[in-house]
């Protein structure tokens, strides 16, 4: 019988994800020598090399690559076993890992955390902020319980719950206050400031302006809405921001805000989680808290991926 521990599997999973002993050890909150020893013991127990070691990085062997996927499945099943035990209880307690995209987290996270803590004081809320593709990957792999993103994500293994729709506003320099609002056709001729590649909000802005891709421009992209608004304040161009970001991002910027004519650009905010998650009932309750925190009414036809 092979003597392998869950701890060893978690360490190997971290090493496979980080491809670096130091970063993997830091993620696991252990020393690098201790991690190395556990991986060596795992290799001895399995009777094969898992890694190709070099001075700068770690690469998985073919055996290691095949094992990595199996280990992720095992760890996800173990985590879901714990979720199943929690779901059988009357109260909602324990760890809750929530992912959020950067164009949502700064504006909703404080209210969501406050309301969840008040309603479920035994919850241990852990938040992960990153872009949609990585959130979906971590959700599928079982490293997150749920994520709040812009829909759709179109991942067959996930349930999508639409929460509310949110409009986009045009942000212009303060000197443009009161001038006519440009049409989407006119926007294509303006210097449109965008988030950098990888942000779904960038794609949504380009779609509204009927632009398949942005023309190449140096130093006109940003990695946050805050930077975009400050660039507009400096007279560099114009941008779009979601409505929830307006109170935070425009309070110290010399800009003017305007709504587009109908149909206004918008996005659908929703929650996603694995269809196999034992916490589905509790997560649906949390989706109501998210709507409450945003001051929104739940969108109709909310269960997108559970339709017959």
Buried (B, 14 or more C-beta within 10 A) or exposed (E): EEEBEEEBBBBBBBBBBBEBBEBBBBBBEBEBEEBBEBBEBBBEEBEEEBBEEEEEEBEBBEBBEEBBEEBBEBBBEBBBEEBEEBBEEEEBEBEBBBBBBBBBBBBBBEBBBEBBEEBBEEBEBEBBBBBBEBBBEBBBBBBBBBBBBBBBBEBEEBBBBBBBBBBBBBBBBEEBEEEEEBEBEEBBEBBBBBBEEEBBBBBBBBEBBEBEEBEEEEEBBBEBBBBBBBBBBEEBBBBBBBBBBBEBBBEEBBBBEBEBEEEBBBBBBBBBBBEBBBBBEBBBEBBBBBBBBBEBEBBEEBEBBEEE
